Amino acid sequence: MTEGTTDIPDGGRRPGWSVSLVPAALVSLSAFFLFALEARPLGYLAMAAGIALAAWLDRVLLRDLLLVAVGLIIVSTISVRADVSWGNVALMGTVLTLAVAVPYLLNRFGYGDHTIRFHWLSGRWNRWMWAYLVAVPVIGWVLLPTYFVRSGAYRNWPALADWTEVARFFVGVNFVGSWDEFFFIITIFVLLRRHFSFWFANALTAVIFVSFLWELGYREWGPLLTTPFALLQAYLYSKTRSLLYVLVVHLLFDVVVFLSIVHVRYPQLQIFFYLW
């Protein structure tokens, strides 16, 4: 197999346990330091160790780990805590866009590769896919408001002092939710999936995904919700090969996230009457 090809077996280049998992795990772990602990120096150290080890053990893996590392470094240049001030909206939007665009451009034009693709549709959605789309807002309606209110995690989110902040928050929630799929699934998961089995690639991606969401505001017992969500999104994409589908799923959950925070800031609206 040449380095520029994306034609790999379903199990990845190394479908079972491999020593190549060690450098990949170090790069994945770097996100835990960068975002969950907000210990940037430790994160960069773990990332550098993973890249150096990959250079020694697996040069093919090195190419894709470098793309993952570039994306993580770009994101780590700012705080990703939820903030709807005009300046932060512009800054975060720019940085997150670059975190997707730069690895894509390097992969496409630097490597001459097509690993990172945007498969919007792949056949018709079957009845189970439609059924899950109906179930998603119901699951979100039951779990998310309870999580935000009972855990106190809503304190990590903007105060939404006026309608302009509510509007910016709505746009921000949808932008970041969409970005999650472009970055974590279409970029990181797909790159790792070239080399490892589905579950290894999924677990490595989930560590990065959940760490980012922790800094964003999903704290307290949030990982009990965000971890299965991250794992499931990669699973859905692997099964459907449809970016549009996983985006719709994500944004349906995010509608409930938006309403949950609005509910806390404006309880007189009684959006989730069962919480009071």
N, C-alpha and C positions, 0 to 999 in steps of 0.2 A: 504494500500500500504506500503510495507516495504521500509526502507530507501535506500536499495541498488538497487532497481529496477528502470528501465527507462521506464516502461510501464505506461505512464500517458495519460490522456485524451487530445484530440486535443487542448482544450482551456487552458491547463496547470492546475496545482493544484488549482490556484486561478485566474480564467479567467476574472473576473471583477476587480473593484477597491478593493483593500485590503490594510490594514495597513502594510502588508509585503512589499508593494512597497516602503515604506519610507526608510528602511535600504538599499534596492537595489538601490534606487535613490541616497543615500549618497555615496555608493561605486562608482556608475557611475559618480557622480559629482566630486569625488576625482580625476578622470582622467582629468577633466577640469583644476583643480588647478595644477596637476602634470605636464601636458604637454602643454596645451594652455597658461596658465599663468606662467608656470615654477616656481610655488611657492610650492616646495616640502613639507615644513612643514604643510601648509594648506591642501594639498592633503592627507597627512598621517593622519591628524586630522579628516578630513571628512570620510576617510576610516575606521579609528578606531571607530568612532561614529556609522557608519553603521554596522560594525561587532558586536559591543556591543549591538546595538538595535536588531539585528537579533537573537543574543543569548538569548535575553529576549522574543522576540515575536514569532520566528519561527525557531526551531532548524533544521528542514529539509532544509530550505532555507540557514541557516548558513553554512552548509557543502559546498554548491556550491559557496556561496559568498566568502568563504575562498579561494577557488581555483582561483576565479577571482582576488581577492586581491593579492594572491601570484604572479600571472602573472604580474599584474600591478606594484607591488613592484620591481620585477626583471627588468622590462623595465625601471623603473624610476631610476635605479642605474647609468644610462648613459644619456648623451644628445643624442637625436635622430635626431638632425639637420643633414641635408644632408651634408656629408663629405666623400670624396673618398680617403683620405690619407690611406696608407697601414695599419697603426696601427688602425685607426678607422674602416676600413672594417673588420678586424679580430675581434676587440672588439664588434662591433655592431652585427656581424654575430653570435658570441658566445652567447651574451646576449639574442638576440631575439630567438635563438634556445632554450635556456633554458626556456624562458618565455612560450613556447609551451610545451616543454618536461616535465617540472616539474608538471604543473597541470594535464597533461595527465597521468603521472606515479602515481601521488597521487590518481587520480580518479580510475585508473585501478587496482593498486596494494594496495593502502592504503585503499580505500573505497570498493574495490572489485566490482566496478561499471563499466558500459559500456556506460555512457552518451556521453563521448567524443569519437566519432568514425570517421573514415575517409571513408565516403561513396563516392568512386570515381565515380561510375556509378550506375544509377538506371533506367534501361530500355533504350530504343532507344530515341534519340533526335527527337522531332517532327519538323514540318516545321516552326513553329513559333520560336522555339529555334534557328534553323539555320538562320532564317531571322534576328533575333536580333543580331546574331554574325556578320552578314554582315553589319548591321546598326551601330554597336558599333564603328568601326574605322571611319566611316563617321561622326558620332556625335562627336567623339573625335577630328577629323581633323578640324571641324568647331569651336568647343568651346575652346579646350585646348590651342592652340597657341595664340589665341586672349586673353585669360585670362592671360597667363604667360607674354606676351609682353605688353599689354595695362595696366595691373595693376601694372607692375613692380615686380611681384612675382618672376620672374626669378633671381632676386638679392639674393634670399634666397637659391639658388642652386649653386653647385660647378662651378668654373671658367672653368674647362676642358681645362687646359693649354696645354696638349699634348695628343697624341693618347692613352697612357696608362691610363690617367684619363678618357678619353672617354670610354675605354673598361671597366674599373672598374665601371664607372657610369652605363653602360648598365647592367652589372651583378648585381649591387646593386639595380637598379630599379626593375629588375625582381625578385630578392630575396625578397625584402621588399614587393613587390606586392603579391607574393605567401604567404609570412608570414602573411600578412593582413588577408587572408582568413582562414588560419589555426588558427590564434589567435582570431580575432574578430568574425568570423562566426562559425567555427567548435568548438571553445572553449567557448567564452563568450556568444554569442547568444544562442547556444544550451543549455548551463547551465541555463541561465535565462528563456529560453522557457519552461523548465520543470515546472516552477512555475507560469508563467504569460501568458496572452494572447499574440498572435503574435505581436500586435502593441505595447503593453507595453514593451515586451522583445526587440523588434526592436528599439524602441525609446531609451531605456536605453543603448543598444549596440552602437547606432549611436553617442551618446554623447561621449563615449569612443573613438570610431573610428575617429571621426572628430577632437577631441582634439589631438590625436596622429598625425594626418595628418597636423594639424596646426603647431606643433613644427617641424615636418619633413620639411616643407617648403611651404605648401599650405595656404599661408596667404592672406592678403588684402581681396578681396571678394571671396577667395577660398571656404569658407564654403557653399556658394550658389551652388557650384558644388559638393563638397564632401558630403554634407548632403543627397541630394537625391541619390547619388551614394551608400552611406553606407546603406540607407534604402532599396534600390533596390537589393543590393547584398543579403541581408538576405531574401528578398522576393523570389528571384530566387532560393536560396538554399531550402527554404521551399517548393517551388513548384516542383523543379526538384529532390531534394535529391541527387544532383550530385556535389561533390566537384570539379571534373574535369571541369564541365560546368562553375561554377562561377570563377574558376581559369582562364579559357580561356578568359572569358569576361574581367576580371581584367587585364590580361596581354595584351590584345588587346588595352585597354586604355593606358596602361603603355608604349607601343611602341610609341604612340603619345606623351606622356609626355617626353620620351627620345629624340625624334626628335625635340620637341619644344625647349628644353634647348640647344641641339646641334645647332639648327637654330639661336638662340640668340648669342651663343658664336662664331659661324662661319657663319655670314650672307651671305658670298659669295657663300655658297652652295644653297641658295634660296630654301630651302625645302618647305617653305610656302610662295610662291611668293606673295600671296594676302595681306601680312602684311606690305609690304613696298610700 
